[in-house]
Amino acid sequence: MLTPRPLESIHDFFATTRRPPEMVVDADEGFQGDVYEELAKLEYIYVDDFAAESVDDGYTKPHKPISLVDFFEGLAQLATMGVVEVTDIVEAIHREILLRPLGRFNQGNLDQWQRGITGRIYGTVRQAMQLVGNNLASGLRLYNNILKPKKLQPLPKNLRRVVNLLNGVMGDHLITHNNPLAVSMVLYDKYNRVQSEALSGRVIVLCHGLCLSHLSWQVSEEGDLAETLSSNLPASTVLYLNYNTGRRISSNGRSFAKVLQNLVDRNPDITQLDLIGHSMGGLVSRSALFYGKEQGFNWVKRVGNLITLGSPHHGASLEQIGSFVQDKIAKLPFAGSLAKLGDLRSAGIIDLRYGSIRDADWKSAEGRSVLPAEFRHPTRLPLHVNTYLVAAALIEVHYKSKTTSLLGDGLVSVESALGEYTEEHTLNVPEGHKAIFYGVNHMNLIYNDRVHQQIITWLLANRQGDAHEAKYALDDRIYSYPKDYELAD
């Protein structure tokens, strides 16, 4: 019998198993025990129970351009996975409706349900859908590898953006199921080619945010940060990092640290590295610095500046709200199973709840969660690196109100973007290294001219090694407005 690939999240929770004889509940104590004993004698197709697996920290998928056939093969797998997940949810609701009113919604009766005829029917549906999906994917792979080996069509830019969006939403699931849509971590040059040429001098690496890609920095009719950097710092080289934003942030941080070490090993004439991260990209950069230092990588010593643009250093409001709603739904009778829909979102999104950038922030947590904000492990910034934190606010004028700060750029609050929290979790960055841009939303931080000019100012100053000197700590925080304003209380 074919063994299906393991399914994470919802399927892991509700997967059916063969029950060891010593664990069988007495028929007199179980719900309709005699019926279940008879049904247990039947042969049926079942789905193996797999423990939920975290994404392997050592995941290093070799870079291979995703073709059109890969794209459709991956969609076929996702379609099958979607049917299986919906089947799990329907079964869970069915089970609650039948068992909860009778006071039988407990572990013993749930195990008996799995061995019963209804549970077996749901298991058969899952098995059949997996078989169909795998055969369809195998057929597409055969067509790609044998029938049309010389007509491999690269994925157009618009579909490449779709792929990165899918990776952000469910990237860890794509890895778990060996889906060809799972993107690898790789550095691109300004021509959108995988970086391979010899480099020297100063290198600036741009790291995109959740659901975005290296192409997100280059949008027509919008400000191009790379071009601005190249024109103002002509002796520097700009590279773009592309990665699967659905993985754990700490896993991406470890991978990024290795990518940068490989870059320096291949190009020993690189004298300085500057990291610029938007949103999640800033967290991945911080994580890379942490693990790079921990593993003794020498590229860390070459980092001069770290600039984060709207990065949720202490969490993103949207994910925190989503987690709160999911938790409340889970406690409602008959609707609790619907909360499992939240498990479909990627581990990367879950990490954004409190800005978790270390393995220790999630490995001891229950399920696919993260430790509460106050129990996170502090991740201090390297002393030799000049760190600059950029926040944005949707309003165009400066109002002294808590609401304005919490609203922030629409996704990240001003305090979170500036690394301001309580006690040991606050990022100790001088006030002169913090900037708030009014009238700018989260996405426009990438393209805004005022933001670009401030980045250039910081990089031109290049105060390497001076980040924590008292004279810079006395500088005022930077406020930028789209027009003249009057301070309002």
DALIN-V977003 format. One line per field, one symbol per residue. phi: phi as a letter, one per 40 degrees, with the letter a starting at -180 (. if undefined). psi: psi as a letter, one per 20 degrees, with the letter a starting at -180 (. if undefined). burial: I if it has 24 or more other C-alpha atoms within 12 Angstrom, else O. A space follows every 50 residues. Layout:
phi->???
psi->???
burial->???
This chain:
phi->.cccccbcfdcccbccbcccdccccdcccccfdccccccccccacbbccb ccbccccccbcdcadccccdccccccccccccccccdccccccdcccccc ccgbcbccccccdccccccccccccccccccccccccccccccccbcbcb bcccccdccccccccccccacccccdcfcccccccacbcccgbdcaccba gcbbbcbcbdgbaccccbbcgbcbccccccccbccbbbbbcbaccccdcc ccccccccccccccccbccccabbbbbcfddccccccccccccccgcccd ccccbbbbbgcccbhbdcccccccccccccccdgbdccccdccccccccc ccdbgcbbdccbccccgcbbcddcbccdbccdccccbbbbbbbcccbcbc accdcccfchbbccccccgcabfcccccbddcbbabbcgbcdccdcbccc cdccccdccccfccgbdbccccccccccbbbcacabcbc
psi->ppoqqqprdghhhjqqrppqhiipqphhirolggghhghiiqqrprpqpp qppqpphjompqpppprhggghghhgghgghgggghgggggggggghghg hjkjmrgghhhhghirhghhgghggggghhggghhgghghhggghghlhj lopqpqghhhhgghghhhhkhhhhghjkpiioqrpqpqaijkqppiqpqr bppppporapjarhihinpqjrpohghgghhhmhirppqppproiirqhh ghggggghghghghhimijphqpppoppchhhghgggggghgghjkpihh iipgqpppokpmhkqpgghggghggggghhipqiihhhhihhihqrhggh higjlpjqhiihhiqpblarqqgijqppnqqphipopppprqphqiropn qhggghgcjhhprggghjkpbqciiponpqhijqppoqkprghihhiphh gghhgggghhglmpijhjqhhhiiqqqpppqirqrppq.
burial->OOOIIIIIIIIIIIIIIIOOOOOOIOOOOIIOIOOIOOOIOOOIIIIIIO OIOIIOIOIIOOOOIIIIIIIIIIIIIIOIIIIIIIIIIIIIIIIIOOIO OOOOIOOOIIIIIIIIIIIIIIIIIIIIIIIOIIOIIIOIIOOIOOOOOO OOOOOOOOOIIIIIIIIIIIIIIIIIIIIIIIIIIIIIIIOOOOIOOOIO OIIIIIIIIIIIIIIIIIOOOOIIIIIIIOOOIOOIIIIIIIIIIIIIII IIIIIIIIIIIOIIOOOOOIIIIIIIIIIIIIIIIIIIIIIIIOOOIIII IIIIIIIIIIIIIIIIIIIIOOIOOIOOOOOOOIIIIIIIIIIIIIIIII IIIIIIIIIIIIIOOOOIIIIIIOOIIIIIIIIIIIIIIIIIIIIIIIOO OOOIIIIIIIIIIIIIIIIIIOOOIIIIIIIIIIIIIIIIIIIIIIIIII IIIIIIOIIOOIIIOOIIOOOOOOOOOIIIIOOOOOOOO
